């Protein structure tokens, strides 16, 4: 299981920082690949968390992601 922190920029121009955990990933690189793969299709969705809230990101609302430690901070 691997977790990554991402800064997600939305189509509205706003951004939010979320945590994505992939139970099948052995390391952060695999978790990043899973997130990018999920968001690369128009119908893709990604379950994340923001603090104690569960967030579902829909690919059509996301314009870009940055992976910590470069951008996202929770």
N, C-alpha and C positions, 0 to 999 in steps of 0.2 A: 504494500500500500504506500502510495506517495501523494504528498500534498504540495500544491504550489499556490502562491499568492499572485493574483493578476489584477492589473488596472485595466478596466474595460471602458472604452470610449463608445458611447451610444450614438445613434444616428441624430439625436437631438443636439449633440455637442457636449452633453454632460458626461461625467465619468464617475465610476464607482470602483472600489477595491473589494475583491471577493477572494475567497479561498475555494479551490477546486481540489477534491480528493478523489483519486482513482484507485479503487481496491485492486484492480488487476495490474497496476503499474509497479515495476520493481524499483524505479528511480524517477527523479524529476524529469528527465528527458522523455521518458515514456508517458508521463502525465501531461507534459506539454504537447506531445504529439497527439494524444487522445483528445485534448481540448481543441486543438487546431482542426483535427479531422471532424469533430462534431460540429464546429462552427463554420466549416467550409462549404457545407451544403445549405441551400436556402431553407430547408425544412428542419435543420439541425437544432437541437436543444442541449443545454448543459446545466446540470444541477450544481449549484455552488452555495456557499454560505457567506453571510455578512454579519459578523458578530454571532448572535444567537438566532438569526433569521435564515431560513432557507430561501434561496433565490433561484429562479429558473430563467436562464438567459436564452432568448430565441435568436437564432443566427441572423434573421432579417433586421434585428434592432442593433446589432453590433457592427461598428466600423473598424475597430482595431483592439488588440490586446497587447499589454506589456507584461512581462513576467518579472517578478522580484528577483534580484534586488535592484534592478535598474529603475523601476518606476513605482510599483505598487507598494503601499505601506498600510498595514492594518493597525 
